[in-house]
Amino acid sequence: MKILNLYFSSTGNTEKIARQITATAEGLGHQLDKVKIAGDQELDLLDYDFIFIGSGVYQWLPGKGLQEFIQKRLAHYASTGEINFASPRRQGKKAVVYCTYGGAHTGINEAIPAVKYMGQLFDHLGFEIVSEWYFIGQYPAEGRFKEYSTLGRLGDIQDRPNAADLKEVAARVTGVLRV
Ligand SMILES: Cc1cc2nc3c(=O)[nH]c(=O)nc-3n(C[C@H](O)[C@H](O)[C@H](O)COP(=O)(O)O)c2cc1C
């Protein structure tokens, strides 16, 4: 099974999750490609059987680099005839979509659009979305976001994702790779 671990990370939170995904999958004997998205990489998603895709949440959406990647891949697959009416399923192709988010204002509601946005590329391509994960990620500890990690709707989220979060990532990765 070919696995891709694709992610965007601006302040390093999603990168921690992505590293745990790699470590867990490799520990289970899988090989995977880990790619940090910067914008317009030409990556053939259809080469892979199982894709993890994740990003930090920025104004309710994934990071700009990942948005750009999704837009360009969508245009590419539309032009090559890989995206068709009714999005027929592709046998055996699966994706897990996740984000890290701070939720200072409306909690998980501000992360849901980001995950749905990323997932639609794969749904359009006919992948089964096996799971959607929401992990908490602290805001930058210094500067204008300082209080966001203590006064927001999720309470004190300093130092997230923490060791317990990463343990949960490992358990979930183990679970979905059995699907
Ligand atoms: C400029 C900026 C904007 C952010 N906007 C949101 C937001 O709209 N909603 C949210 O839940 N979290 C928001 N966050 C928190 C990030 O989503 C969170 O810290 C995430 O874990 C960052 O992931 P990354 O470091 O992998 O990019 C924001 C953080 C920054 C720095």
The ligand as a MOL file (V3000), in Angstrom:
LIG
                    3D

  0  0  0     0  0            999 V3000
M  V30 BEGIN CTAB
M  V30 COUNTS 31 33 0 0 0
M  V30 BEGIN ATOM
M  V30 1 C -2.3230 34.0480 12.0510 0
M  V30 2 C -3.0580 32.9350 12.7530 0
M  V30 3 C -4.4250 32.7810 12.5040 0
M  V30 4 C -5.1280 31.7490 13.1190 0
M  V30 5 N -6.4680 31.6240 12.8770 0
M  V30 6 C -7.1650 30.6340 13.4640 0
M  V30 7 C -8.5760 30.4880 13.2230 0
M  V30 8 O -9.1930 31.2220 12.4710 0
M  V30 9 N -9.2230 29.4910 13.8590 0
M  V30 10 C -8.5720 28.6130 14.6870 0
M  V30 11 O -9.2320 27.7120 15.2370 0
M  V30 12 N -7.2390 28.7130 14.9280 0
M  V30 13 C -6.5350 29.6950 14.3330 0
M  V30 14 N -5.1780 29.8050 14.5730 0
M  V30 15 C -4.4860 28.7940 15.4180 0
M  V30 16 C -3.7970 27.7410 14.5410 0
M  V30 17 O -4.7450 27.1050 13.7220 0
M  V30 18 C -3.1300 26.6780 15.4080 0
M  V30 19 O -2.1490 27.2600 16.2220 0
M  V30 20 C -2.5240 25.5820 14.5420 0
M  V30 21 O -2.1500 24.5110 15.3510 0
M  V30 22 C -1.3200 26.0750 13.7340 0
M  V30 23 O -0.8280 24.9880 12.9800 0
M  V30 24 P 0.5540 25.0390 12.1990 0
M  V30 25 O 1.5790 25.5610 13.1520 0
M  V30 26 O 0.8100 23.6340 11.8340 0
M  V30 27 O 0.3730 25.9040 11.0020 0
M  V30 28 C -4.4560 30.8420 13.9940 0
M  V30 29 C -3.0810 31.0100 14.2400 0
M  V30 30 C -2.3930 32.0280 13.6310 0
M  V30 31 C -0.9240 32.1880 13.9200 0
M  V30 END ATOM
M  V30 BEGIN BOND
M  V30 1 1 1 2
M  V30 2 1 2 3
M  V30 3 2 2 30
M  V30 4 2 3 4
M  V30 5 1 4 5
M  V30 6 1 4 28
M  V30 7 2 5 6
M  V30 8 1 6 7
M  V30 9 1 6 13
M  V30 10 2 7 8
M  V30 11 1 7 9
M  V30 12 1 9 10
M  V30 13 2 10 11
M  V30 14 1 10 12
M  V30 15 2 12 13
M  V30 16 1 13 14
M  V30 17 1 14 15
M  V30 18 1 14 28
M  V30 19 1 15 16
M  V30 20 1 16 17
M  V30 21 1 16 18
M  V30 22 1 18 19
M  V30 23 1 18 20
M  V30 24 1 20 21
M  V30 25 1 20 22
M  V30 26 1 22 23
M  V30 27 1 23 24
M  V30 28 2 24 25
M  V30 29 1 24 26
M  V30 30 1 24 27
M  V30 31 2 28 29
M  V30 32 1 29 30
M  V30 33 1 30 31
M  V30 END BOND
M  V30 END CTAB
M  END
